[in-house]
Structures are given as structure tokens and as C-alpha cells.
Amino acid sequence: MLIYNVTMNVDHEIVADWLQWMKSVHIPDVMATGKFTEYRMLRMTGQADSGLTYAIQYTCADHSTLNDYMANHAPALQKEHNERYGHKAVGFRTVLEIID
């Protein structure tokens, strides 16, 4: 099992809108691809003034499933996010393997 982890730093001024959009639109769209079995959203504590940092973790079965998502679904979903929020919500992605 793998976790596709998306870490985002979000400007304070758009946090409420970003959270609402992520929960009602973006995450449901990601889950509708059928590539992930579950997700969770976390917020980093002890933040500075540069915005709030969130991690959205999507669980998938294997690298083949994740690679299919990355090739066939991620570009359009990321483009939609970037067009909506631009530099006010920036992030990076990592892949974690569940060991235990």
C-alpha cells in the first residue's frame, strides 16, 4: 500500500474558501478516479505567519495504480487547482510506502 501525500501551504486570506473547495470539489474528484481507497486531511500545528500547511493523504494499492493516476488524472486536477488558487496555495507531492 502507498500513500500519495500532497502538502500545501495556503495563504491565510483564502484558507476558508480553499478548505471548502477541497472538501466539496477537489477531494471528491480525486476519489472519483477510483485509484484511491481512502484519504485523510491533516493540518500542521505551530504555524508561522506565512500561511497554514495542510497534508492530504490518499491511499492506493500499488505503484501501477498511482502511476495511472499521475498519467491520466493528476494533470487536469492539478491544473484546475492552480488556475483557481495560483501562488496562494502551493505545494509538493511525495509518495510513502506503508510498512506496518
C-alpha positions in Angstrom: 0.0 0.0 0.0 1.1 3.5 -0.8 0.2 7.0 0.4 0.2 9.8 -2.1 0.9 12.8 0.1 0.1 16.3 -1.1 1.5 19.0 1.2 0.1 22.5 0.6 0.9 25.9 2.1 -2.2 28.1 1.9 -2.4 31.9 2.4 -4.5 32.9 5.4 -6.7 35.0 3.2 -8.0 32.1 1.2 -8.0 29.3 3.7 -11.8 29.2 4.3 -12.5 29.1 0.5 -9.7 26.6 -0.2 -10.9 24.2 2.6 -14.5 24.3 1.4 -13.4 23.7 -2.3 -11.1 20.9 -1.4 -13.7 19.1 0.7 -16.6 19.6 -1.7 -15.0 19.5 -5.1 -11.3 18.6 -5.4 -11.0 15.6 -3.0 -14.3 14.1 -4.3 -13.0 14.5 -7.8 -9.7 12.7 -6.9 -11.6 9.9 -5.1 -13.9 9.5 -8.1 -11.0 8.4 -10.2 -11.2 5.1 -8.4 -7.5 5.0 -7.9 -7.6 5.6 -4.1 -9.2 3.6 -1.3 -9.3 6.4 1.3 -8.0 9.8 2.2 -7.4 12.0 5.2 -6.7 15.7 5.5 -4.3 17.0 8.2 -3.2 20.5 9.3 0.3 21.2 10.6 0.3 22.8 14.0 2.6 25.5 15.3 2.4 27.6 12.1 4.2 30.8 11.3 2.7 33.9 9.6 3.4 32.5 6.1 0.1 30.6 5.8 -1.3 27.3 7.0 0.1 24.0 5.9 -2.1 21.0 5.2 -1.4 17.5 4.1 -3.9 15.5 2.1 -3.0 11.8 2.1 -4.6 9.4 -0.4 -4.1 5.7 0.0 -3.7 3.4 -3.1 -2.9 -0.2 -3.7 0.4 0.0 -5.6 2.8 1.9 -7.9 0.9 0.8 -11.0 -2.3 2.4 -9.7 -0.6 5.6 -8.6 1.3 5.8 -12.0 -2.0 5.5 -13.8 -3.5 8.3 -11.7 -0.4 10.5 -12.2 -0.6 10.0 -16.0 -4.3 10.1 -16.7 -5.9 12.2 -13.9 -3.5 14.3 -12.0 -2.6 16.8 -14.7 -6.2 18.1 -15.2 -6.9 18.1 -11.5 -3.7 20.0 -10.6 -4.4 22.5 -13.5 -7.9 23.2 -12.1 -6.4 23.8 -8.6 -3.6 26.0 -9.9 -6.0 28.1 -12.0 -8.2 28.6 -9.0 -5.6 29.4 -6.4 -2.3 30.1 -8.2 0.6 31.1 -5.9 -1.8 31.5 -2.9 -1.8 27.7 -2.4 1.4 26.0 -3.3 2.6 22.5 -2.6 4.7 19.5 -3.2 4.0 15.8 -3.5 5.6 12.7 -2.0 4.9 9.0 -2.1 5.2 7.0 1.1 5.1 3.2 1.4 3.1 1.7 4.2 5.4 -0.7 6.0 3.3 -1.7 9.1 
